[in-house]
């Protein structure tokens, strides 16, 4: 199973549930992941998952620490 970034939500059109919207880690924008990684509200378990995804993408962490 792919890793989820946040919980899935129901897509509602005209007061009817027509499907689910899934928020997977591999489909989330890199900028959103970096913001979540730097947030103090993000738990350590989720930070580690975000860190693993950014390493998989080849993200340069030197730019985040210096800037």
DAMO-V919035 format. One record per helix or strand. SS is the DSSP state (~ for helix, > for strand). FROM is the first residue (numbers start at 1). LEN is the number of residues. If there is no record, write none. Layout:
ss->[SS SS]
from->[FROM FROM]
len->[LEN LEN]
//
This chain:
ss->[> > ~ ~ ~ ~]
from->[4 16 25 30 44 62]
len->[10 9 3 9 14 5]
//
